[in-house]
Amino acid sequence: MEFAIKLSTASTSYLQVAPLLLVLVAFFGIPLLMIVGVSFFEYDGVSSVPAFQFGNYIDLFTSRITLTLYLKTLEYALFVWAITLVVGFTVSYFLAFHVRSILWQMALFLLCTVPFWTSNIIRMISWIPFLGRNGLFNQALIGLGVTKEPLEFLLFSDFAVVIAYVHLFTLFMIVPIFNAMARIDRSVVEAALDGGSSRWRIIWEIIIPLSKTGIALGSIFVITLVMGDFFVVNTMSGGHSASVALAMYNQIAAVQYPFAAASAVILLVIVTLLVAAILRVVDVRRELAG
Amino acid sequence: MQRDLGKRPWTFYVLAAFFALFVLFLYGPMSAIYVLSFQGPTGGLTFPMNGVSLHWFTALFNQQRTGDFAGGFTRSIALAVIVLLLTVVISVMAGLAFRRRFFGATAVFYLAVASLIMPGLLVGLGVGLLYQTMGVTATWFGSALGAQLTWTLPFGLLIMFAVLSRFNRSYEEAGRDLGASNWKILWMIVVPILFPGLIAVALFGFTLSYDEFPRTLLTVGAENTLPLEIWGMTTNVTSPALYALGTVTTLVSFTVIIIALGSIALIQRRRSRRPAASDSAPAEIGTE
């Protein structure tokens, strides 16, 4: 009897999780295997020919462009990660520890999250009239007498790319860090204050260690988003810069699928290694599964 | 670290100023393009405004210059509604399944997390290759729908984890003790109690799909969704019509956000008026 009950609850679980599993296997698992498979195909100059050869990988590893692209992409990822981490931590810290009323806390938190539910492309484009040669920022600088000539490096440059990334992705830092900070027991902080700790010491020795799972989750989001991006680099650099994913997108547009698939596999390996490195430093499993 | 409730430390003001700057950074550029979308007919892509008009909004509906705006809009809304419904149903079911231990639970969970952080372009490439190999035509309601679900379902699942961790199972047990069937428990107890959480899942499902771009790009087939029309416009259209489209699509997003958050707030308020019917655990986010 007991066995029958156990069996039925187990099968209920499987029935309930089946649709999710089906979608993920069909549209994530199998496509991933497809990419790996196609990465060994041959490209004869017109179309892809089924084969099993390592030519695409050899081409990628011997091309100097590959290294340049990866270094550029990692550079963007590093800059954006550092900026979003500092901004995200500061904003979360303010919300979690300095806003007293829960109602205000939720209202200000929502204010930060609303742009997430609007179009990324539109939010990116909105920097163009702002940073352009005759843009608001240049007009303000000239108006204030900071410069006489409009600054040219603001738009269609690495600067513009990083600004757009920070604008789009800081939220992915704020949500997990705020969530982790909100769970910190306030009496621990009180005790430290009673013991005469300075605010800096409390941040370094209590708040950062206790919100490290949030920091790790946010870092994973930001780094994978930057590593996989092609449209921000394409638009905001004005064609002056490229990323790994943008190069891949161009290969896809030229229907060179085997090359694109091989680039995709390498990109995936590198992203996975970065995520694994973060998980090695901070164990977020408990946080996620909890 | 506000011990003395009357007086705020000086750091509060510094951090508040930082926060205000951040909000300005977040909303400032966006509001600039909303203003610019009302440019006069002779106005350009940047300030100053050459008069105020609705010229660029009407230009959107003249197909030849700006692409198929109306078609893209209709398809995006239809797709977002389909994604919303599937995301809510599938995430709730999966969320309920994960409350029990079952063999393979960890594997399914990691599959969902991997799907969440997989670069969108790669999902699109894989699904596109799969459809090509199978000889199936890619469509917005087929391949693009599947590709978008690999992104909305993990979000839905994580929200369900958060929602269910606060769910008091004794309501379910009370129903069972009184002889209710599993379906009746689900419909009359679990779903009503979890309803605000379901709205949150729906909000994510709709908006993530409505604005989705990298996963849809290679899987949409012949007919574009709205973000793809916008992407096309960024390279072809150098008129404020682009901003007008940005204003229209943001208005749709804002409407959906306000409806969703408003109804959550309404439900919570009604519940707090009848404390006996409330399931909400005491908020764990204390400021003190």
Interface residues (C-beta under 8 A of the other chain):
Chain A: T9 A10 T12 S13 Y14 L15 Q16 V17 P19 L20 L21 V23 L24 V25 A26 F27 F28 G29 I30 P31 L32 M34 I35 V38 V87 T90 V91 Y93 F94 L95 A96 F97 H98 V99 R100 S101 I102 Q105 L108 L110 L111 C112 V114 P115 W117 T118 S119 N120 I121 I122 R123 I125 S126 W127 I128 P129 F130 G132 N134 G135 L136 Q139 H167 T170 A182 R183 R186 V189 E190 L193 R199 I202 I220 F221 T224 M227 G228 D229 F230 F231 T235 A245 M248 Y249 I252 Y257 A260 A261 A264 L267 L268 V271 V275 L288 A289 G290
Chain B: M1 Q2 R3 L5 R8 P9 T11 F12 L15 A16 F18 F19 F22 V23 F25 L26 Y27 G28 P29 M30 A32 I33 L36 L45 T46 F47 V89 I90 S91 M93 A94 L96 A97 F98 R100 F102 F103 A105 T106 V108 F109 L111 A112 V113 A114 S115 I117 M118 P119 G120 L121 L122 V123 L125 G126 V127 L129 L130 T133 G146 A147 L149 T150 L153 L157 L158 F161 S165 L203 T207 D211 F213 P214 L218 P227 I230 W231 T234 L242 Y243 L245 G246 T249 T250 S253 F254 V256 I257 L261 A283 E284 I285 G286 T287 E288
